[in-house]
Amino acid sequence: MLLKRKMLLLGLLATAFSVLFLFWDIGTAFGYVFPRRLVKVAAIILTGSCIAFSTVIFQTITNNRILTPSLIGLDSLYMLIQTAIVFVFGGRQLAMMENRFHFVLSVGLMVLFALLLFRLVFRMEQRNIYFLLLIGIICGTFFSSISSFMQMLIDPNEFSIVQDSMFASFNNVNDDLLGISAIIMILTGVYAFPMLKYLNVMALGQDQAVNLGIPYNKIVRRWLIIIAVLVSVSTALVGPITFLGLLVANVAHQLFQTYRHSYLIIGAVLISIITLAGGQFIVEHLFTFSIPISVIVNFVGGVYFLYLLLKENRSW
């Protein structure tokens, strides 16, 4: 009963923050401002849901609360794609590129990289998830190094175009891309739904899950593909938000104190919506668009990450 009350409270807070963002200081230009804010709220809900869902699942698979899907290297690959387009074709090409083609290109390359990475790791005998993370970190560092090298060589004026891609933003979300992202998210959710029943058992660890009859390696591979798709879609839609998933997933664990993923996933999604809606409200009305929302979220998430590390260190 207490868990349901907490869930209801989070739902009310998410609704309140969304309504506050929609109608605060809307002025007389309702017909112009409201539709644009509505698109932002839809992007916040979609992005927050993708990141929260994928992070909770990823932490369950790895059995580690301080890991996020960004360790696979998808964020770094996204920045490499944007930098390479400007480096090879020029900033004007990136600015003039059709939005849907750019979105499909970014998502396609990120998912392709993830699939190749998973295939490489799981072809090996041990199939260790931490070995996957190690390769992902190495690839992410490699992508970041190439991106930095290219950014040093491009024209400073064109670098400003690349710089816009470094930070997540809900200010220029395209309606068409939002619809495509929603379709991908729904199809991914339909594919993931039959496997939700395994999560509570997988949280016990690989050995216990195998002993209880779970086809562990098969399910992990499928979940990793789902995670890669969701992270790629959210990143290509608004940009990278590295620490959002870490923040909302751990807050959900601390708030609900349960192993049941039905509460953890929904709770993390609602906390993510509250965080993004509140952060976007602060960006627009307190900082007047001078700071991207990803800076605020990553700052809070980074501090929380250090807190988790120190907490784990004390427990040792």
C-alpha atoms as a printed R data frame, in Angstrom:
    type eleno elety resid chain resno      x       y       z
1   ATOM     1    CA   MET     A     1  0.000   0.000   0.000
2   ATOM     2    CA   LEU     A     2  2.864   2.356   0.836
3   ATOM     3    CA   LEU     A     3  4.502   1.691  -2.533
4   ATOM     4    CA   LYS     A     4  1.278   2.574  -4.342
5   ATOM     5    CA   ARG     A     5  1.032   5.826  -2.384
6   ATOM     6    CA   LYS     A     6  4.579   6.735  -3.340
7   ATOM     7    CA   MET     A     7  3.821   5.922  -6.965
8   ATOM     8    CA   LEU     A     8  0.673   8.063  -6.844
9   ATOM     9    CA   LEU     A     9  2.632  10.943  -5.309
10  ATOM    10    CA   LEU     A    10  5.269  10.738  -8.043
11  ATOM    11    CA   GLY     A    11  2.542  10.674 -10.682
12  ATOM    12    CA   LEU     A    12  0.945  13.782  -9.218
13  ATOM    13    CA   LEU     A    13  4.315  15.550  -9.049
14  ATOM    14    CA   ALA     A    14  5.138  14.635 -12.656
15  ATOM    15    CA   THR     A    15  1.747  15.938 -13.777
16  ATOM    16    CA   ALA     A    16  2.124  19.104 -11.705
17  ATOM    17    CA   PHE     A    17  5.601  19.872 -13.066
18  ATOM    18    CA   SER     A    18  4.441  19.254 -16.622
19  ATOM    19    CA   VAL     A    19  1.372  21.493 -16.227
20  ATOM    20    CA   LEU     A    20  3.479  24.162 -14.525
21  ATOM    21    CA   PHE     A    21  5.932  24.147 -17.414
22  ATOM    22    CA   LEU     A    22  3.113  24.294 -19.962
23  ATOM    23    CA   PHE     A    23  1.181  27.226 -18.530
24  ATOM    24    CA   TRP     A    24  3.641  29.290 -16.462
25  ATOM    25    CA   ASP     A    25  3.953  32.837 -17.767
26  ATOM    26    CA   ILE     A    26  2.376  31.858 -21.064
27  ATOM    27    CA   GLY     A    27  1.139  35.413 -21.684
28  ATOM    28    CA   THR     A    28 -1.200  36.403 -24.469
29  ATOM    29    CA   ALA     A    29  0.540  34.411 -27.236
30  ATOM    30    CA   PHE     A    30 -1.165  31.162 -26.201
31  ATOM    31    CA   GLY     A    31 -1.605  29.873 -29.752
32  ATOM    32    CA   TYR     A    32  2.121  30.286 -30.458
33  ATOM    33    CA   VAL     A    33  3.693  29.289 -27.139
34  ATOM    34    CA   PHE     A    34  1.488  26.377 -26.004
35  ATOM    35    CA   PRO     A    35  2.030  24.048 -29.019
36  ATOM    36    CA   ARG     A    36  5.802  24.496 -28.740
37  ATOM    37    CA   ARG     A    37  5.799  23.797 -25.035
38  ATOM    38    CA   LEU     A    38  3.584  20.780 -25.652
39  ATOM    39    CA   VAL     A    39  6.211  19.377 -28.038
40  ATOM    40    CA   LYS     A    40  8.872  19.918 -25.367
41  ATOM    41    CA   VAL     A    41  6.782  18.101 -22.743
42  ATOM    42    CA   ALA     A    42  6.232  15.199 -25.155
43  ATOM    43    CA   ALA     A    43  9.995  15.049 -25.803
44  ATOM    44    CA   ILE     A    44 10.657  15.162 -22.051
45  ATOM    45    CA   ILE     A    45  8.281  12.253 -21.433
46  ATOM    46    CA   LEU     A    46  9.720  10.190 -24.275
47  ATOM    47    CA   THR     A    47 13.373  10.903 -23.468
48  ATOM    48    CA   GLY     A    48 12.898  10.464 -19.731
49  ATOM    49    CA   SER     A    49 11.093   7.160 -20.253
50  ATOM    50    CA   CYS     A    50 13.778   5.779 -22.586
51  ATOM    51    CA   ILE     A    51 16.669   6.739 -20.317
52  ATOM    52    CA   ALA     A    52 15.029   5.644 -17.061
53  ATOM    53    CA   PHE     A    53 13.807   2.311 -18.434
54  ATOM    54    CA   SER     A    54 17.122   1.438 -20.079
55  ATOM    55    CA   THR     A    55 19.172   2.373 -16.997
56  ATOM    56    CA   VAL     A    56 17.085   0.334 -14.551
57  ATOM    57    CA   ILE     A    57 17.341  -2.697 -16.856
58  ATOM    58    CA   PHE     A    58 21.075  -2.159 -17.393
59  ATOM    59    CA   GLN     A    59 21.744  -1.972 -13.666
60  ATOM    60    CA   THR     A    60 19.741  -5.149 -13.139
61  ATOM    61    CA   ILE     A    61 21.721  -6.995 -15.800
62  ATOM    62    CA   THR     A    62 25.075  -5.818 -14.453
63  ATOM    63    CA   ASN     A    63 23.912  -6.073 -10.821
64  ATOM    64    CA   ASN     A    64 25.597  -2.725 -10.171
65  ATOM    65    CA   ARG     A    65 23.927   0.550  -9.166
66  ATOM    66    CA   ILE     A    66 26.682   2.893 -10.365
67  ATOM    67    CA   LEU     A    67 26.721   1.814 -14.022
68  ATOM    68    CA   THR     A    68 24.771   3.377 -16.886
69  ATOM    69    CA   PRO     A    69 24.255   2.428 -20.564
70  ATOM    70    CA   SER     A    70 26.460   5.370 -21.572
71  ATOM    71    CA   LEU     A    71 29.444   3.179 -20.680
72  ATOM    72    CA   ILE     A    72 28.826   1.199 -23.873
73  ATOM    73    CA   GLY     A    73 30.135   4.243 -25.760
74  ATOM    74    CA   LEU     A    74 26.992   5.362 -27.593
75  ATOM    75    CA   ASP     A    75 27.234   8.974 -26.397
76  ATOM    76    CA   SER     A    76 30.811   9.222 -27.642
77  ATOM    77    CA   LEU     A    77 29.832   7.633 -30.956
78  ATOM    78    CA   TYR     A    78 27.020  10.178 -31.359
79  ATOM    79    CA   MET     A    79 29.487  13.037 -30.923
80  ATOM    80    CA   LEU     A    80 31.879  11.384 -33.365
81  ATOM    81    CA   ILE     A    81 29.117  11.184 -35.985
82  ATOM    82    CA   GLN     A    82 28.252  14.868 -35.621
83  ATOM    83    CA   THR     A    83 31.907  15.919 -35.653
84  ATOM    84    CA   ALA     A    84 32.755  13.716 -38.658
85  ATOM    85    CA   ILE     A    85 29.903  15.213 -40.716
86  ATOM    86    CA   VAL     A    86 31.176  18.743 -40.041
87  ATOM    87    CA   PHE     A    87 34.816  17.714 -40.554
88  ATOM    88    CA   VAL     A    88 34.200  15.995 -43.898
89  ATOM    89    CA   PHE     A    89 31.323  17.967 -45.406
90  ATOM    90    CA   GLY     A    90 31.377  21.237 -43.461
91  ATOM    91    CA   GLY     A    91 29.041  22.795 -40.939
92  ATOM    92    CA   ARG     A    92 26.613  23.959 -43.609
93  ATOM    93    CA   GLN     A    93 25.953  20.353 -44.622
94  ATOM    94    CA   LEU     A    94 25.039  19.395 -41.063
95  ATOM    95    CA   ALA     A    95 22.793  22.447 -40.708
96  ATOM    96    CA   MET     A    96 21.087  21.774 -44.057
97  ATOM    97    CA   MET     A    97 20.788  18.001 -43.643
98  ATOM    98    CA   GLU     A    98 17.208  16.762 -43.610
99  ATOM    99    CA   ASN     A    99 16.161  16.098 -40.005
100 ATOM   100    CA   ARG     A   100 14.753  12.647 -40.563
101 ATOM   101    CA   PHE     A   101 17.801  11.494 -42.527
102 ATOM   102    CA   HIS     A   102 20.110  12.851 -39.826
103 ATOM   103    CA   PHE     A   103 18.076  11.112 -37.122
104 ATOM   104    CA   VAL     A   104 17.969   7.768 -38.938
105 ATOM   105    CA   LEU     A   105 21.702   8.004 -39.723
106 ATOM   106    CA   SER     A   106 22.631   8.684 -36.086
107 ATOM   107    CA   VAL     A   107 20.329   6.024 -34.627
108 ATOM   108    CA   GLY     A   108 21.297   3.483 -37.282
109 ATOM   109    CA   LEU     A   109 25.038   3.863 -36.730
110 ATOM   110    CA   MET     A   110 24.721   3.728 -32.939
111 ATOM   111    CA   VAL     A   111 22.532   0.612 -33.012
112 ATOM   112    CA   LEU     A   112 24.819  -1.013 -35.603
113 ATOM   113    CA   PHE     A   113 27.855  -0.372 -33.398
114 ATOM   114    CA   ALA     A   114 26.053  -1.817 -30.384
115 ATOM   115    CA   LEU     A   115 24.998  -4.935 -32.299
116 ATOM   116    CA   LEU     A   116 28.542  -5.519 -33.558
117 ATOM   117    CA   LEU     A   117 29.902  -5.014 -30.043
118 ATOM   118    CA   PHE     A   118 27.396  -7.460 -28.535
119 ATOM   119    CA   ARG     A   119 28.051 -10.022 -31.265
120 ATOM   120    CA   LEU     A   120 31.811  -9.776 -30.688
121 ATOM   121    CA   VAL     A   121 31.551 -10.216 -26.942
122 ATOM   122    CA   PHE     A   122 28.936 -12.960 -26.834
123 ATOM   123    CA   ARG     A   123 30.757 -15.054 -29.419
124 ATOM   124    CA   MET     A   124 33.449 -15.533 -26.798
125 ATOM   125    CA   GLU     A   125 33.194 -18.400 -24.382
126 ATOM   126    CA   GLN     A   126 32.861 -16.547 -21.077
127 ATOM   127    CA   ARG     A   127 30.343 -13.961 -22.300
128 ATOM   128    CA   ASN     A   128 31.103 -11.743 -19.321
129 ATOM   129    CA   ILE     A   129 28.985  -8.591 -19.131
130 ATOM   130    CA   TYR     A   130 31.855  -6.718 -17.494
131 ATOM   131    CA   PHE     A   131 34.103  -7.565 -20.421
132 ATOM   132    CA   LEU     A   132 31.447  -5.917 -22.598
133 ATOM   133    CA   LEU     A   133 31.627  -2.802 -20.429
134 ATOM   134    CA   LEU     A   134 35.423  -2.778 -20.665
135 ATOM   135    CA   ILE     A   135 35.312  -2.891 -24.472
136 ATOM   136    CA   GLY     A   136 32.581  -0.242 -24.453
137 ATOM   137    CA   ILE     A   137 34.685   2.097 -22.319
138 ATOM   138    CA   ILE     A   138 37.702   1.588 -24.583
139 ATOM   139    CA   CYS     A   139 35.616   2.262 -27.700
140 ATOM   140    CA   GLY     A   140 34.043   5.325 -26.069
141 ATOM   141    CA   THR     A   141 37.478   6.709 -25.212
142 ATOM   142    CA   PHE     A   142 38.651   6.006 -28.764
143 ATOM   143    CA   PHE     A   143 35.627   7.788 -30.260
144 ATOM   144    CA   SER     A   144 36.116  10.766 -27.941
145 ATOM   145    CA   SER     A   145 39.796  11.019 -28.908
146 ATOM   146    CA   ILE     A   146 38.973  11.031 -32.628
147 ATOM   147    CA   SER     A   147 36.225  13.616 -32.053
148 ATOM   148    CA   SER     A   148 38.605  15.865 -30.128
149 ATOM   149    CA   PHE     A   149 41.227  15.555 -32.858
150 ATOM   150    CA   MET     A   150 38.720  16.543 -35.545
151 ATOM   151    CA   GLN     A   151 37.402  19.417 -33.445
152 ATOM   152    CA   MET     A   152 40.918  20.809 -33.205
153 ATOM   153    CA   LEU     A   153 41.219  20.898 -36.991
154 ATOM   154    CA   ILE     A   154 37.861  22.300 -38.043
155 ATOM   155    CA   ASP     A   155 37.123  25.988 -38.422
156 ATOM   156    CA   PRO     A   156 36.176  27.712 -35.119
157 ATOM   157    CA   ASN     A   157 32.924  28.930 -36.647
158 ATOM   158    CA   GLU     A   158 31.980  25.396 -37.614
159 ATOM   159    CA   PHE     A   159 33.008  24.123 -34.192
160 ATOM   160    CA   SER     A   160 30.119  26.109 -32.719
161 ATOM   161    CA   ILE     A   161 27.768  23.898 -34.742
162 ATOM   162    CA   VAL     A   162 29.370  20.783 -33.283
163 ATOM   163    CA   GLN     A   163 29.240  22.333 -29.835
164 ATOM   164    CA   ASP     A   164 25.455  22.551 -30.035
165 ATOM   165    CA   SER     A   165 25.362  18.757 -30.308
166 ATOM   166    CA   MET     A   166 27.411  18.266 -27.144
167 ATOM   167    CA   PHE     A   167 24.559  19.291 -24.857
168 ATOM   168    CA   ALA     A   168 21.016  17.958 -24.737
169 ATOM   169    CA   SER     A   169 18.334  20.482 -25.617
170 ATOM   170    CA   PHE     A   170 14.552  20.353 -25.833
171 ATOM   171    CA   ASN     A   171 14.285  23.731 -27.536
172 ATOM   172    CA   ASN     A   172 14.525  22.552 -31.146
173 ATOM   173    CA   VAL     A   173 12.823  19.170 -31.092
174 ATOM   174    CA   ASN     A   174 11.327  18.338 -34.479
175 ATOM   175    CA   ASP     A   175  7.692  17.161 -34.556
176 ATOM   176    CA   ASP     A   176  8.416  14.500 -37.178
177 ATOM   177    CA   LEU     A   177 11.336  13.102 -35.212
178 ATOM   178    CA   LEU     A   178  9.180  13.005 -32.099
179 ATOM   179    CA   GLY     A   179  6.628  10.863 -33.909
180 ATOM   180    CA   ILE     A   180  9.287   8.504 -35.285
181 ATOM   181    CA   SER     A   181 10.862   8.202 -31.830
182 ATOM   182    CA   ALA     A   182  7.481   7.432 -30.253
183 ATOM   183    CA   ILE     A   183  6.835   4.672 -32.819
184 ATOM   184    CA   ILE     A   184 10.262   3.118 -32.203
185 ATOM   185    CA   MET     A   185  9.723   3.325 -28.444
186 ATOM   186    CA   ILE     A   186  6.284   1.654 -28.660
187 ATOM   187    CA   LEU     A   187  7.569  -1.163 -30.891
188 ATOM   188    CA   THR     A   188 10.531  -1.683 -28.548
189 ATOM   189    CA   GLY     A   189  8.178  -1.760 -25.570
190 ATOM   190    CA   VAL     A   190  6.029  -4.407 -27.241
191 ATOM   191    CA   TYR     A   191  9.141  -6.491 -27.909
192 ATOM   192    CA   ALA     A   192 10.363  -6.040 -24.313
193 ATOM   193    CA   PHE     A   193  7.066  -6.713 -22.543
194 ATOM   194    CA   PRO     A   194  7.262 -10.564 -22.519
195 ATOM   195    CA   MET     A   195 10.706 -10.391 -20.893
196 ATOM   196    CA   LEU     A   196  9.729  -8.140 -17.985
197 ATOM   197    CA   LYS     A   197  8.755 -11.189 -15.935
198 ATOM   198    CA   TYR     A   198 12.404 -12.323 -15.822
199 ATOM   199    CA   LEU     A   199 13.820  -9.137 -14.269
200 ATOM   200    CA   ASN     A   200 12.989  -9.854 -10.624
201 ATOM   201    CA   VAL     A   201 14.805 -13.191 -10.881
202 ATOM   202    CA   MET     A   202 17.740 -11.765 -12.880
203 ATOM   203    CA   ALA     A   203 18.294  -9.228 -10.096
204 ATOM   204    CA   LEU     A   204 19.432 -12.154  -7.923
205 ATOM   205    CA   GLY     A   205 22.466 -12.682 -10.148
206 ATOM   206    CA   GLN     A   206 23.418 -14.917 -13.055
207 ATOM   207    CA   ASP     A   207 23.972 -18.125 -11.081
208 ATOM   208    CA   GLN     A   208 20.658 -17.909  -9.250
209 ATOM   209    CA   ALA     A   209 18.799 -16.995 -12.442
210 ATOM   210    CA   VAL     A   210 20.269 -19.950 -14.327
211 ATOM   211    CA   ASN     A   211 19.469 -22.314 -11.445
212 ATOM   212    CA   LEU     A   212 15.869 -21.126 -11.518
213 ATOM   213    CA   GLY     A   213 15.551 -21.949 -15.213
214 ATOM   214    CA   ILE     A   214 16.048 -18.524 -16.821
215 ATOM   215    CA   PRO     A   215 17.781 -18.618 -20.267
216 ATOM   216    CA   TYR     A   216 20.133 -15.968 -18.954
217 ATOM   217    CA   ASN     A   217 22.472 -15.314 -21.893
218 ATOM   218    CA   LYS     A   218 19.626 -15.231 -24.399
219 ATOM   219    CA   ILE     A   219 17.587 -12.788 -22.311
220 ATOM   220    CA   VAL     A   220 20.623 -10.569 -21.604
221 ATOM   221    CA   ARG     A   221 21.399 -10.281 -25.321
222 ATOM   222    CA   ARG     A   222 17.833  -9.238 -26.056
223 ATOM   223    CA   TRP     A   223 17.795  -6.695 -23.242
224 ATOM   224    CA   LEU     A   224 21.083  -5.206 -24.425
225 ATOM   225    CA   ILE     A   225 19.617  -4.706 -27.899
226 ATOM   226    CA   ILE     A   226 16.577  -2.981 -26.362
227 ATOM   227    CA   ILE     A   227 18.829  -0.766 -24.247
228 ATOM   228    CA   ALA     A   228 20.933   0.168 -27.281
229 ATOM   229    CA   VAL     A   229 17.843   1.141 -29.293
230 ATOM   230    CA   LEU     A   230 16.314   3.249 -26.510
231 ATOM   231    CA   VAL     A   231 19.560   5.054 -25.664
232 ATOM   232    CA   SER     A   232 20.251   5.705 -29.353
233 ATOM   233    CA   VAL     A   233 16.774   7.151 -29.926
234 ATOM   234    CA   SER     A   234 16.886   9.453 -26.890
235 ATOM   235    CA   THR     A   235 20.413  10.631 -27.704
236 ATOM   236    CA   ALA     A   236 19.659  11.303 -31.380
237 ATOM   237    CA   LEU     A   237 16.448  13.135 -30.457
238 ATOM   238    CA   VAL     A   238 17.738  15.647 -27.869
239 ATOM   239    CA   GLY     A   239 21.436  14.917 -27.301
240 ATOM   240    CA   PRO     A   240 23.441  13.122 -24.589
241 ATOM   241    CA   ILE     A   241 22.436  13.388 -20.913
242 ATOM   242    CA   THR     A   242 25.048  11.214 -19.263
243 ATOM   243    CA   PHE     A   243 24.059  11.143 -15.588
244 ATOM   244    CA   LEU     A   244 20.263  11.330 -15.830
245 ATOM   245    CA   GLY     A   245 19.772   7.573 -15.812
246 ATOM   246    CA   LEU     A   246 22.150   7.061 -12.895
247 ATOM   247    CA   LEU     A   247 20.335   9.727 -10.892
248 ATOM   248    CA   VAL     A   248 16.736   8.619 -11.440
249 ATOM   249    CA   ALA     A   249 17.409   4.873 -11.177
250 ATOM   250    CA   ASN     A   250 19.159   5.177  -7.821
251 ATOM   251    CA   VAL     A   251 16.568   7.586  -6.446
252 ATOM   252    CA   ALA     A   252 13.873   5.081  -7.455
253 ATOM   253    CA   HIS     A   253 15.726   2.271  -5.648
254 ATOM   254    CA   GLN     A   254 16.114   4.356  -2.504
255 ATOM   255    CA   LEU     A   255 12.538   5.596  -2.578
256 ATOM   256    CA   PHE     A   256 10.770   2.264  -3.123
257 ATOM   257    CA   GLN     A   257 13.202  -0.142  -1.409
258 ATOM   258    CA   THR     A   258 11.848  -3.131  -3.351
259 ATOM   259    CA   TYR     A   259 13.048  -5.734  -5.823
260 ATOM   260    CA   ARG     A   260  9.844  -5.497  -7.888
261 ATOM   261    CA   HIS     A   261 10.674  -3.916 -11.227
262 ATOM   262    CA   SER     A   262  7.085  -2.948 -11.899
263 ATOM   263    CA   TYR     A   263  7.540  -0.252  -9.248
264 ATOM   264    CA   LEU     A   264 11.179   0.529  -9.972
265 ATOM   265    CA   ILE     A   265 10.712   1.113 -13.706
266 ATOM   266    CA   ILE     A   266  7.566   3.223 -13.435
267 ATOM   267    CA   GLY     A   267  9.012   5.129 -10.485
268 ATOM   268    CA   ALA     A   268 12.257   5.857 -12.346
269 ATOM   269    CA   VAL     A   269 10.286   7.067 -15.388
270 ATOM   270    CA   LEU     A   270  8.201   9.440 -13.246
271 ATOM   271    CA   ILE     A   271 11.290  10.744 -11.426
272 ATOM   272    CA   SER     A   272 12.959  11.293 -14.799
273 ATOM   273    CA   ILE     A   273  9.978  13.309 -16.056
274 ATOM   274    CA   ILE     A   274  9.973  15.388 -12.858
275 ATOM   275    CA   THR     A   275 13.717  16.030 -13.198
276 ATOM   276    CA   LEU     A   276 13.582  17.022 -16.866
277 ATOM   277    CA   ALA     A   277 10.416  19.111 -16.590
278 ATOM   278    CA   GLY     A   278 11.747  20.891 -13.507
279 ATOM   279    CA   GLY     A   279 15.155  21.348 -15.095
280 ATOM   280    CA   GLN     A   280 13.678  22.757 -18.305
281 ATOM   281    CA   PHE     A   281 11.514  25.128 -16.252
282 ATOM   282    CA   ILE     A   282 14.630  26.395 -14.440
283 ATOM   283    CA   VAL     A   283 16.527  26.744 -17.735
284 ATOM   284    CA   GLU     A   284 13.805  28.840 -19.352
285 ATOM   285    CA   HIS     A   285 12.527  30.959 -16.471
286 ATOM   286    CA   LEU     A   286 15.490  31.267 -14.103
287 ATOM   287    CA   PHE     A   287 18.544  31.116 -16.369
288 ATOM   288    CA   THR     A   288 16.725  32.428 -19.480
289 ATOM   289    CA   PHE     A   289 18.235  29.750 -21.757
290 ATOM   290    CA   SER     A   290 21.808  30.664 -20.782
291 ATOM   291    CA   ILE     A   291 22.563  27.115 -19.544
292 ATOM   292    CA   PRO     A   292 21.575  23.853 -21.271
293 ATOM   293    CA   ILE     A   293 19.486  21.466 -19.221
294 ATOM   294    CA   SER     A   294 22.101  18.737 -19.607
295 ATOM   295    CA   VAL     A   295 24.594  20.874 -17.665
296 ATOM   296    CA   ILE     A   296 22.217  21.083 -14.690
297 ATOM   297    CA   VAL     A   297 21.310  17.386 -14.808
298 ATOM   298    CA   ASN     A   298 24.911  16.242 -15.264
299 ATOM   299    CA   PHE     A   299 26.083  18.476 -12.412
300 ATOM   300    CA   VAL     A   300 23.497  17.088 -10.000
301 ATOM   301    CA   GLY     A   301 24.014  13.558 -11.318
302 ATOM   302    CA   GLY     A   302 27.791  13.867 -11.108
303 ATOM   303    CA   VAL     A   303 27.632  14.965  -7.481
304 ATOM   304    CA   TYR     A   304 25.254  12.109  -6.747
305 ATOM   305    CA   PHE     A   305 27.620   9.684  -8.511
306 ATOM   306    CA   LEU     A   306 30.489  10.791  -6.255
307 ATOM   307    CA   TYR     A   307 28.196  10.331  -3.248
308 ATOM   308    CA   LEU     A   308 27.429   6.774  -4.348
309 ATOM   309    CA   LEU     A   309 31.131   6.009  -4.788
310 ATOM   310    CA   LEU     A   310 31.971   7.350  -1.333
311 ATOM   311    CA   LYS     A   311 29.032   5.478   0.164
312 ATOM   312    CA   GLU     A   312 30.160   2.202  -1.415
313 ATOM   313    CA   ASN     A   313 33.731   2.862  -0.261
314 ATOM   314    CA   ARG     A   314 32.575   3.290   3.342
315 ATOM   315    CA   SER     A   315 30.562   0.065   3.148
316 ATOM   316    CA   TRP     A   316 33.736  -1.824   2.179
